[in-house]
Amino acid sequence: MVAIMVSGREWMRRGLCASGAYDPDMFFDALREELACRVCDKCPVRDRCLQHAVEEHESYGVWGGKTPAERVVLTRRWRMVQEGRTRRAHHG
Ligand code: SF4
């Protein structure tokens, strides 16, 4: 897969979920999360999508190949890394 870097919200139109090839409701259906994540794995804007979901605190649906529960874990880990960096910067 080749990642595509696009600015603003242009990336959303490049997502496989917007291609018309897949049922868009699948990405907001807890019973089809696994299927949606498999589509995301092939999506050229996956990283950008995940970044958006984390930054905007998207609570529902599969974004960037991650379920809401997986994004909570990712966000917690990211915060711990950031806090560790801040602490090290302050204490040398
Ligand atoms: S990563 Fe998934 S949810 Fe995000 S744009 Fe691509 S297909 Fe859609």
Backbone and ligand atoms as CSV (ligand in chain L), in Angstrom:
chain,resi,resn,atom,element,x,y,z
A,1,MET,N,N,0.836,-1.183,0.000
A,1,MET,CA,C,0.000,0.000,0.000
A,1,MET,C,C,0.880,1.245,0.000
A,2,VAL,N,N,0.488,2.256,-0.749
A,2,VAL,CA,C,1.224,3.522,-0.797
A,2,VAL,C,C,0.405,4.568,-0.065
A,3,ALA,N,N,0.994,5.164,0.972
A,3,ALA,CA,C,0.279,6.192,1.734
A,3,ALA,C,C,0.243,7.484,0.935
A,4,ILE,N,N,-0.888,8.145,0.959
A,4,ILE,CA,C,-1.036,9.413,0.244
A,4,ILE,C,C,-1.168,10.524,1.276
A,5,MET,N,N,-0.366,11.548,1.145
A,5,MET,CA,C,-0.440,12.680,2.057
A,5,MET,C,C,-1.285,13.769,1.405
A,6,VAL,N,N,-2.373,14.131,2.016
A,6,VAL,CA,C,-3.235,15.182,1.491
A,6,VAL,C,C,-3.636,16.113,2.626
A,7,SER,N,N,-3.852,17.357,2.272
A,7,SER,CA,C,-4.147,18.346,3.296
A,7,SER,C,C,-5.643,18.488,3.526
A,8,GLY,N,N,-5.994,19.229,4.571
A,8,GLY,CA,C,-7.386,19.519,4.879
A,8,GLY,C,C,-8.210,18.261,4.971
A,9,ARG,N,N,-9.370,18.299,4.360
A,9,ARG,CA,C,-10.278,17.150,4.408
A,9,ARG,C,C,-10.332,16.417,3.074
A,10,GLU,N,N,-9.483,16.807,2.152
A,10,GLU,CA,C,-9.420,16.174,0.837
A,10,GLU,C,C,-9.221,14.662,0.970
A,11,TRP,N,N,-8.453,14.263,1.982
A,11,TRP,CA,C,-8.166,12.830,2.154
A,11,TRP,C,C,-9.439,12.006,2.299
A,12,MET,N,N,-10.471,12.613,2.879
A,12,MET,CA,C,-11.706,11.855,3.120
A,12,MET,C,C,-12.321,11.333,1.824
A,13,ARG,N,N,-12.172,12.115,0.765
A,13,ARG,CA,C,-12.751,11.695,-0.519
A,13,ARG,C,C,-11.946,10.573,-1.153
A,14,ARG,N,N,-10.703,10.400,-0.677
A,14,ARG,CA,C,-9.840,9.352,-1.235
A,14,ARG,C,C,-9.935,8.040,-0.474
A,15,GLY,N,N,-10.680,8.049,0.610
A,15,GLY,CA,C,-10.815,6.838,1.416
A,15,GLY,C,C,-11.614,5.761,0.693
A,16,LEU,N,N,-11.273,4.531,0.933
A,16,LEU,CA,C,-12.018,3.424,0.303
A,16,LEU,C,C,-13.476,3.413,0.745
A,17,CYS,N,N,-13.742,3.897,1.950
A,17,CYS,CA,C,-15.124,3.915,2.436
A,17,CYS,C,C,-15.970,4.916,1.652
A,18,ALA,N,N,-15.329,5.842,0.951
A,18,ALA,CA,C,-16.055,6.836,0.158
A,18,ALA,C,C,-16.062,6.474,-1.322
A,19,SER,N,N,-15.504,5.314,-1.644
A,19,SER,CA,C,-15.348,4.949,-3.058
A,19,SER,C,C,-16.630,4.412,-3.689
A,20,GLY,N,N,-17.576,4.059,-2.851
A,20,GLY,CA,C,-18.811,3.479,-3.376
A,20,GLY,C,C,-18.732,1.963,-3.510
A,21,ALA,N,N,-17.558,1.426,-3.266
A,21,ALA,CA,C,-17.374,-0.025,-3.398
A,21,ALA,C,C,-17.799,-0.775,-2.131
A,22,TYR,N,N,-17.936,-0.032,-1.027
A,22,TYR,CA,C,-18.278,-0.666,0.252
A,22,TYR,C,C,-19.457,0.060,0.880
A,23,ASP,N,N,-20.192,-0.653,1.690
A,23,ASP,CA,C,-21.310,-0.066,2.419
A,23,ASP,C,C,-20.740,0.868,3.502
A,24,PRO,N,N,-20.978,2.174,3.402
A,24,PRO,CA,C,-20.404,3.103,4.380
A,24,PRO,C,C,-20.905,2.848,5.804
A,25,ASP,N,N,-22.098,2.273,5.944
A,25,ASP,CA,C,-22.633,1.977,7.284
A,25,ASP,C,C,-21.799,0.930,8.012
A,26,MET,N,N,-21.075,0.128,7.242
A,26,MET,CA,C,-20.242,-0.919,7.823
A,26,MET,C,C,-19.223,-0.331,8.810
A,27,PHE,N,N,-18.787,0.897,8.569
A,27,PHE,CA,C,-17.751,1.517,9.398
A,27,PHE,C,C,-18.315,2.022,10.729
A,28,PHE,N,N,-19.643,1.995,10.841
A,28,PHE,CA,C,-20.290,2.428,12.087
A,28,PHE,C,C,-21.196,1.328,12.634
A,29,ASP,N,N,-20.861,0.099,12.329
A,29,ASP,CA,C,-21.644,-1.052,12.764
A,29,ASP,C,C,-20.726,-1.956,13.590
A,30,ALA,N,N,-20.971,-1.994,14.900
A,30,ALA,CA,C,-20.101,-2.761,15.800
A,30,ALA,C,C,-19.986,-4.229,15.393
A,31,LEU,N,N,-21.019,-4.743,14.754
A,31,LEU,CA,C,-20.986,-6.158,14.361
A,31,LEU,C,C,-20.121,-6.401,13.124
A,32,ARG,N,N,-19.786,-5.324,12.415
A,32,ARG,CA,C,-18.963,-5.486,11.199
A,32,ARG,C,C,-17.610,-4.774,11.310
A,33,GLU,N,N,-17.182,-4.502,12.540
A,33,GLU,CA,C,-15.913,-3.786,12.742
A,33,GLU,C,C,-14.729,-4.490,12.086
A,34,GLU,N,N,-14.700,-5.816,12.249
A,34,GLU,CA,C,-13.560,-6.569,11.727
A,34,GLU,C,C,-13.471,-6.434,10.200
A,35,LEU,N,N,-14.631,-6.498,9.572
A,35,LEU,CA,C,-14.694,-6.357,8.115
A,35,LEU,C,C,-14.244,-4.950,7.697
A,36,ALA,N,N,-14.731,-3.956,8.416
A,36,ALA,CA,C,-14.360,-2.564,8.115
A,36,ALA,C,C,-12.853,-2.369,8.282
A,37,CYS,N,N,-12.299,-2.920,9.343
A,37,CYS,CA,C,-10.850,-2.775,9.584
A,37,CYS,C,C,-10.043,-3.394,8.453
A,38,ARG,N,N,-10.560,-4.478,7.875
A,38,ARG,CA,C,-9.845,-5.122,6.759
A,38,ARG,C,C,-9.851,-4.223,5.526
A,39,VAL,N,N,-10.938,-3.488,5.330
A,39,VAL,CA,C,-10.987,-2.526,4.213
A,39,VAL,C,C,-9.975,-1.409,4.484
A,40,CYS,N,N,-10.004,-0.886,5.698
A,40,CYS,CA,C,-9.074,0.192,6.063
A,40,CYS,C,C,-7.614,-0.217,5.830
A,41,ASP,N,N,-7.307,-1.470,6.083
A,41,ASP,CA,C,-5.923,-1.934,5.908
A,41,ASP,C,C,-5.431,-1.735,4.481
A,42,LYS,N,N,-6.362,-1.648,3.528
A,42,LYS,CA,C,-5.984,-1.465,2.106
A,42,LYS,C,C,-6.131,-0.005,1.665
A,43,CYS,N,N,-6.542,0.859,2.571
A,43,CYS,CA,C,-6.883,2.240,2.208
A,43,CYS,C,C,-5.629,3.121,2.107
A,44,PRO,N,N,-5.524,3.917,1.064
A,44,PRO,CA,C,-4.326,4.751,0.882
A,44,PRO,C,C,-4.233,5.927,1.848
A,45,VAL,N,N,-5.331,6.264,2.528
A,45,VAL,CA,C,-5.272,7.393,3.470
A,45,VAL,C,C,-5.469,6.922,4.924
A,46,ARG,N,N,-5.117,5.686,5.163
A,46,ARG,CA,C,-5.337,5.082,6.487
A,46,ARG,C,C,-4.677,5.884,7.614
A,47,ASP,N,N,-3.415,6.228,7.464
A,47,ASP,CA,C,-2.703,6.932,8.540
A,47,ASP,C,C,-3.328,8.292,8.824
A,48,ARG,N,N,-3.665,8.995,7.760
A,48,ARG,CA,C,-4.275,10.323,7.917
A,48,ARG,C,C,-5.638,10.212,8.600
A,49,CYS,N,N,-6.366,9.182,8.244
A,49,CYS,CA,C,-7.681,8.929,8.819
A,49,CYS,C,C,-7.562,8.660,10.318
A,50,LEU,N,N,-6.616,7.840,10.688
A,50,LEU,CA,C,-6.426,7.526,12.107
A,50,LEU,C,C,-6.002,8.776,12.877
A,51,GLN,N,N,-5.119,9.549,12.283
A,51,GLN,CA,C,-4.672,10.799,12.911
A,51,GLN,C,C,-5.871,11.715,13.172
A,52,HIS,N,N,-6.714,11.839,12.164
A,52,HIS,CA,C,-7.910,12.676,12.297
A,52,HIS,C,C,-8.779,12.184,13.452
A,53,ALA,N,N,-9.038,10.878,13.495
A,53,ALA,CA,C,-9.926,10.317,14.518
A,53,ALA,C,C,-9.388,10.577,15.925
A,54,VAL,N,N,-8.086,10.449,16.089
A,54,VAL,CA,C,-7.480,10.661,17.407
A,54,VAL,C,C,-7.530,12.147,17.764
A,55,GLU,N,N,-7.151,12.999,16.810
A,55,GLU,CA,C,-7.130,14.441,17.082
A,55,GLU,C,C,-8.525,14.996,17.360
A,56,GLU,N,N,-9.511,14.479,16.641
A,56,GLU,CA,C,-10.885,14.988,16.793
A,56,GLU,C,C,-11.700,14.208,17.822
A,57,HIS,N,N,-11.046,13.259,18.492
A,57,HIS,CA,C,-11.714,12.444,19.524
A,57,HIS,C,C,-12.982,11.796,18.984
A,58,GLU,N,N,-12.880,11.209,17.798
A,58,GLU,CA,C,-14.032,10.504,17.213
A,58,GLU,C,C,-14.356,9.298,18.098
A,59,SER,N,N,-15.546,9.267,18.631
A,59,SER,CA,C,-15.905,8.196,19.569
A,59,SER,C,C,-16.586,7.012,18.902
A,60,TYR,N,N,-17.089,7.217,17.709
A,60,TYR,CA,C,-17.855,6.154,17.053
A,60,TYR,C,C,-17.198,5.723,15.756
A,61,GLY,N,N,-17.371,4.463,15.449
A,61,GLY,CA,C,-16.975,3.957,14.146
A,61,GLY,C,C,-15.513,3.576,14.026
A,62,VAL,N,N,-15.242,2.866,12.954
A,62,VAL,CA,C,-13.877,2.465,12.615
A,62,VAL,C,C,-13.251,3.585,11.787
A,63,TRP,N,N,-12.104,4.044,12.231
A,63,TRP,CA,C,-11.340,5.068,11.502
A,63,TRP,C,C,-9.900,4.590,11.429
A,64,GLY,N,N,-9.314,4.693,10.290
A,64,GLY,CA,C,-7.902,4.327,10.160
A,64,GLY,C,C,-7.605,2.897,10.567
A,65,GLY,N,N,-8.574,2.036,10.414
A,65,GLY,CA,C,-8.355,0.626,10.738
A,65,GLY,C,C,-8.402,0.316,12.221
A,66,LYS,N,N,-8.859,1.259,13.019
A,66,LYS,CA,C,-8.925,1.039,14.468
A,66,LYS,C,C,-10.349,1.243,14.972
A,67,THR,N,N,-10.752,0.384,15.876
A,67,THR,CA,C,-12.067,0.498,16.498
A,67,THR,C,C,-11.998,1.590,17.569
A,68,PRO,N,N,-13.159,2.046,18.061
A,68,PRO,CA,C,-13.131,3.050,19.128
A,68,PRO,C,C,-12.312,2.582,20.334
A,69,ALA,N,N,-12.478,1.319,20.734
A,69,ALA,CA,C,-11.734,0.800,21.888
A,69,ALA,C,C,-10.228,0.812,21.622
A,70,GLU,N,N,-9.837,0.446,20.410
A,70,GLU,CA,C,-8.402,0.458,20.070
A,70,GLU,C,C,-7.854,1.884,20.071
A,71,ARG,N,N,-8.671,2.825,19.653
A,71,ARG,CA,C,-8.208,4.231,19.638
A,71,ARG,C,C,-8.043,4.776,21.048
A,72,VAL,N,N,-8.891,4.322,21.974
A,72,VAL,CA,C,-8.743,4.755,23.372
A,72,VAL,C,C,-7.382,4.304,23.895
A,73,VAL,N,N,-7.027,3.054,23.622
A,73,VAL,CA,C,-5.737,2.516,24.070
A,73,VAL,C,C,-4.588,3.288,23.417
A,74,LEU,N,N,-4.703,3.516,22.113
A,74,LEU,CA,C,-3.663,4.259,21.387
A,74,LEU,C,C,-3.475,5.661,21.957
A,75,THR,N,N,-4.582,6.342,22.217
A,75,THR,CA,C,-4.519,7.710,22.734
A,75,THR,C,C,-3.869,7.727,24.107
A,76,ARG,N,N,-4.223,6.753,24.959
A,76,ARG,CA,C,-3.620,6.676,26.293
A,76,ARG,C,C,-2.108,6.485,26.191
A,77,ARG,N,N,-1.707,5.557,25.314
A,77,ARG,CA,C,-0.267,5.287,25.143
A,77,ARG,C,C,0.447,6.540,24.652
A,78,TRP,N,N,-0.166,7.230,23.689
A,78,TRP,CA,C,0.442,8.419,23.108
A,78,TRP,C,C,0.607,9.486,24.188
A,79,ARG,N,N,-0.420,9.642,25.025
A,79,ARG,CA,C,-0.348,10.630,26.115
A,79,ARG,C,C,0.765,10.271,27.093
A,80,MET,N,N,0.909,8.966,27.401
A,80,MET,CA,C,1.960,8.543,28.332
A,80,MET,C,C,3.336,8.858,27.765
A,81,VAL,N,N,3.513,8.640,26.462
A,81,VAL,CA,C,4.791,8.955,25.810
A,81,VAL,C,C,5.051,10.451,25.893
A,82,GLN,N,N,4.018,11.252,25.589
A,82,GLN,CA,C,4.167,12.710,25.629
A,82,GLN,C,C,4.502,13.176,27.044
A,83,GLU,N,N,3.814,12.623,28.037
A,83,GLU,CA,C,4.069,13.020,29.427
A,83,GLU,C,C,5.483,12.634,29.857
A,84,GLY,N,N,5.925,11.465,29.404
A,84,GLY,CA,C,7.289,11.025,29.715
A,84,GLY,C,C,8.316,11.978,29.120
A,85,ARG,N,N,8.059,12.406,27.899
A,85,ARG,CA,C,8.981,13.352,27.240
A,85,ARG,C,C,9.007,14.681,27.985
A,86,THR,N,N,7.829,15.160,28.376
A,86,THR,CA,C,7.753,16.438,29.092
A,86,THR,C,C,8.501,16.336,30.413
A,87,ARG,N,N,8.300,15.219,31.144
A,87,ARG,CA,C,8.971,15.041,32.439
A,87,ARG,C,C,10.489,15.029,32.263
A,88,ARG,N,N,10.942,14.282,31.238
A,88,ARG,CA,C,12.395,14.195,31.001
A,88,ARG,C,C,12.966,15.551,30.630
A,89,ALA,N,N,12.191,16.331,29.864
A,89,ALA,CA,C,12.659,17.656,29.444
A,89,ALA,C,C,12.799,18.581,30.650
A,90,HIS,N,N,11.906,18.420,31.628
A,90,HIS,CA,C,11.933,19.292,32.814
A,90,HIS,C,C,12.967,18.859,33.850
A,91,HIS,N,N,13.226,17.549,33.903
A,91,HIS,CA,C,14.127,17.043,34.942
A,91,HIS,C,C,15.495,16.626,34.411
A,92,GLY,N,N,15.701,16.841,33.127
A,92,GLY,CA,C,17.002,16.550,32.537
A,92,GLY,C,C,17.204,15.131,32.338
L,1,SF4,S1,S,-8.952,4.228,6.667
L,1,SF4,FE1,FE,-10.956,3.248,6.651
L,1,SF4,S2,S,-12.376,4.712,7.573
L,1,SF4,FE2,FE,-10.503,5.811,7.008
L,1,SF4,S3,S,-10.864,6.658,4.976
L,1,SF4,FE3,FE,-9.882,4.677,4.693
L,1,SF4,S4,S,-11.508,3.173,4.492
L,1,SF4,FE4,FE,-12.398,5.055,5.340
